[in-house]
Amino acid sequence: VNAGDVGEYAFYKYVKKNSFPCTPERIYKASGNWNGIVQCYQSKSYEAKDMAIIGDSHAEQLYLGLFEALSDMNVVFYPTDGMPFLTDKKLETTFEYVLQQPSIERVLITAIWHRKIADPANQHWKIDLLDTVTKLTEAGKIVYITDDVPQFSFIPSRCKFAGRIGIETKCSETDTL
């Protein structure tokens, strides 16, 4: 591993060292995990949270940057493997909690949208998204909906040695233009 490399193990090691288990405990206990690491955490140890990120593993990728950029705020990540909407039964307790917490002023919703909206089970995603945003804004929340994290047409980890020791690989999106 080279300095600056980030993979799942490095990511979760950093998160575990620099974050705290999310609260409330009932949401933490119901959260999924990756290799024994519960994927529900917050940037500060205290209960009151300022911003909630709700989404899948692609939403999780935004957590580190946001908690470092917003160091004066308590940022929490609430995971789901489904759609980050009120209609997702796995998130019922999470949304109920977020809606009732006055300290959570901001909610960021994101997911691997292109895959999830292509699933026939999510055919009403526009209505579900609108209902979710409406309920959150009616509760006084500022809602952010972001696009998916960038995805490359090549494997970035192969590029760290590109051009060296005879390794040729595509390492730029402009290579396809």
Solvent accessible surface area in square Angstrom, and as a share of the most:
residue,aa,sasa,rsa
1,V,170,0.98
2,N,68,0.35
3,A,112,0.87
4,G,75,0.72
5,D,48,0.25
6,V,113,0.65
7,G,41,0.40
8,E,105,0.47
9,Y,159,0.60
10,A,44,0.34
11,F,11,0.05
12,Y,9,0.03
13,K,151,0.64
14,Y,87,0.33
15,V,2,0.01
16,K,146,0.62
17,K,167,0.71
18,N,52,0.26
19,S,12,0.08
20,F,85,0.36
21,P,83,0.52
22,C,3,0.02
23,T,35,0.20
24,P,18,0.11
25,E,107,0.48
26,R,127,0.46
27,I,9,0.04
28,Y,60,0.23
29,K,148,0.63
30,A,88,0.68
31,S,21,0.13
32,G,44,0.42
33,N,90,0.46
34,W,62,0.22
35,N,105,0.54
36,G,65,0.62
37,I,36,0.18
38,V,38,0.22
39,Q,30,0.14
40,C,1,0.00
41,Y,8,0.03
42,Q,0,0.00
43,S,11,0.07
44,K,54,0.23
45,S,77,0.50
46,Y,111,0.42
47,E,88,0.39
48,A,53,0.41
49,K,1,0.01
50,D,42,0.22
51,M,9,0.04
52,A,0,0.00
53,I,0,0.00
54,I,0,0.00
55,G,0,0.00
56,D,10,0.05
57,S,56,0.36
58,H,37,0.17
59,A,0,0.00
60,E,1,0.00
61,Q,91,0.41
62,L,51,0.25
63,Y,0,0.00
64,L,32,0.16
65,G,47,0.45
66,L,41,0.20
67,F,25,0.10
68,E,92,0.41
69,A,80,0.62
70,L,49,0.25
71,S,73,0.47
72,D,123,0.64
73,M,26,0.11
74,N,0,0.00
75,V,0,0.00
76,V,0,0.00
77,F,1,0.00
78,Y,1,0.00
79,P,27,0.17
80,T,14,0.08
81,D,105,0.54
82,G,23,0.22
83,M,14,0.06
84,P,0,0.00
85,F,2,0.01
86,L,49,0.24
87,T,81,0.47
88,D,21,0.11
89,K,160,0.68
90,K,146,0.62
91,L,3,0.01
92,E,97,0.44
93,T,56,0.32
94,T,7,0.04
95,F,2,0.01
96,E,88,0.40
97,Y,12,0.05
98,V,0,0.00
99,L,49,0.24
100,Q,122,0.54
101,Q,50,0.22
102,P,117,0.73
103,S,37,0.24
104,I,1,0.00
105,E,92,0.41
106,R,69,0.25
107,V,0,0.00
108,L,10,0.05
109,I,0,0.00
110,T,2,0.01
111,A,0,0.00
112,I,13,0.07
113,W,30,0.10
114,H,100,0.45
115,R,154,0.56
116,K,27,0.12
117,I,59,0.30
118,A,79,0.61
119,D,63,0.33
120,P,111,0.70
121,A,89,0.69
122,N,33,0.17
123,Q,131,0.58
124,H,107,0.48
125,W,61,0.21
126,K,137,0.58
127,I,106,0.54
128,D,29,0.15
129,L,28,0.14
130,L,119,0.59
131,D,71,0.37
132,T,0,0.00
133,V,32,0.19
134,T,57,0.33
135,K,107,0.45
136,L,0,0.00
137,T,65,0.38
138,E,129,0.58
139,A,46,0.36
140,G,59,0.57
141,K,11,0.05
142,I,88,0.45
143,V,29,0.17
144,Y,88,0.34
145,I,80,0.41
146,T,43,0.25
147,D,116,0.60
148,D,28,0.14
149,V,31,0.18
150,P,109,0.69
151,Q,92,0.41
152,F,108,0.45
153,S,76,0.49
154,F,35,0.14
155,I,89,0.45
156,P,69,0.43
157,S,75,0.48
158,R,149,0.54
159,C,32,0.19
160,K,70,0.30
161,F,82,0.34
162,A,32,0.25
163,G,60,0.58
164,R,138,0.50
165,I,154,0.78
166,G,71,0.68
167,I,65,0.33
168,E,149,0.67
169,T,51,0.30
170,K,62,0.26
171,C,43,0.26
172,S,37,0.24
173,E,76,0.34
174,T,91,0.53
175,D,84,0.44
176,T,86,0.50
177,L,184,0.91
